[in-house]
Amino acid sequence: MSIGHTLLGLLEPGPRHGYDLKKAYDERFGHDRPLHYGQVYSTLSRLLRNGLVDVAGVEAGEGPDRKRYTITDAGVTDVEQWLATAEDPQPYLQNTLYTKIVLALLSGRDATGVLDAQRARHLKLMRTLTRRKTKGDLADQLICDHALFHLEADLRWLELTAARLDELAAAVTG
């Protein structure tokens, strides 16, 4: 996810302080990975340098001055272009799990054990996400569904690989 574009999108309704942007980001998108304040302010600095945001005001406080940021017309155009651009699908053509299975086969280790351990790990995470989904709001439900669908696809791959393990072993060791 583009943090810069996300912050720009959060600025569209009106000016905000960096603290408020972090809070809004974390509430909507950062459930599992909240932003660090350093990320927010370094991103805002870059957006300011690139002319995508302006400082709408500065308030003196007990600590450092608090800047309020606003999105520029160029920033709005940038967000519009980003939203209109489709994301590249992420095919996992060469992933760590496949590498582990092949290396297990090449070394004479138990590749079935690798697959079983991964299956158990996936199922555990799926149970956790399903519990979170049932207790969450619509945003949480959609995020969990996305993750669950990917995990289901991984499980299908694990089952297919287990069914073809002898064939794979012959191909990589022969």
N, C-alpha and C positions, 0 to 999 in steps of 0.2 A: 504494500500500500504506500502511496506517496503521501508522506506526512505534510509536505508543503502544500499540495493540492487540497488535502483535507483541512488544514488550517485556513486556507483561502476560502474554502466552502463554508467553514464555520464563521468567517468574518462577513460573509455576504449580508446577513440580516442586520448587521450594525457593528460599530467599533467595540473592541474588547481589549482587556489587558491580557498579557501573556498567561497570567495565573488562571483567568477565566477560560482561555482557550484550552489550556491543559485539562482543566476540570471538565469542560464540555467534550473534549476528545476522549478522555478516560471513561466518561459516563456512556458515550455512544459506541466507541470503537476499541477501547483499551481494557476491556474486562480481563483479558488474559495477559496483555502486555501494555501496562500503562506507560505513558511517556515520562521521560525524565525532564525536569525543568530545563536542563542544559540543551536537550533536543529542541524544546519549544523555542528558546531564545536564540539558539544558533540558526534555526530554520527561519524565524522572524527576521533575523539580521540579514540572511541571504535574500529573503523575499523583499526586504526594504532596499537592499543594494541593487536588486534586479528590477525595481520599480513596480512590483506587484502589490506592495502595501505602502502606506504612508503612516507617519505618526500623527494621530488625530488630536493628541493632547498629552501633556505631562503633568502628573500630580505629585507634589512633594509629600513625603510621608516620613515616618520615623527612620526607615531604612533608605535604600536607594529610591530615586524618583521612579514612579510607576508610569510607564508609557501605555497609552491606549492606541491600538493599531486599527487601521481601516483599510479595506481593500480598494485598490485603484481600478480604473476602467480596464487597464491592461491585465490586472489580476482576474477580473471577471471574465475577460476573453480567454485567459489561460485556463480557468476552471471549465468554461464551456467547451473548449477544445479537448480537454482531458476527459470530460464526461462523454463526449461524442466519439472518442477513440476506443474501439474494442480492445480488450486485453488479450494478449496472446495466451492460448491455452498452455498449460504447463505439463507437457508429457514427461513422464518419469522414465525416460528411455534408459537411463543408466543410474540406478539408485543403489544406495548402500546395501539394502537387503539382498538384492540380486548378487552383488559382489560378495557378500558374506556366504551365500549359498554356494557359489562357484568355488570360493576359496576353501570352504569346508569339504566339498567334493574333491578338489585337487589335493588336499592334505590328508584325505582319508578320515576326516572327522564326520560326525553325525549331522548331516544336512537336515534330516527330518527333525532333529532336536531344535535346530535353528528356526525352522518353520513353525514348530509347535510353540516355542517360546514367543515368537512374534505374534502368532495367532492369539495366545493368551493375553499378551500386552494390548493388542487391538481390542479384544473383547472387553477388557477391563476399562479402557478409555471410553468405549462405546456405552458401557453401563453408566459411567460418570456423566457423559454428555446427555444421555437420555434422562437422567435424574435432573440435571441442570435445565434441560429443555422443558420438563413438566412444571418446574417451579418458576421459569423465567417469563419475561414479557415477550412480545412479538419479536423484537430485535434479537433477543437471546435465542428464541426458538429458531429463527432463520439462520443464525450463525451456527447453532448446534446442528441443524439439518444439513448445512453445507459440509461441515466436518464429518458428520455421520455418513453421508453419501460417499465421501472420499474413502472413509474407513471401510465401508462395505465393498467398494471396488478393490481396495487392497486385500480384503479377505477373499474375494473371488480369485484374485491373482495367487494368493497363498495356496488355495485349494487346487487350482490348476497346476501350479508348480509342484505341489506334493504328488499329484496324479502323474506328472511327467518326470519325476525325479530320476527314475532309472534311465530314461532316455537322455536327460540332461547330463547325468553322470557319464554315460557312454560318450556323449559328444565332447565333454570337456576333458576327459581323461584318455580318450582314444586317440 
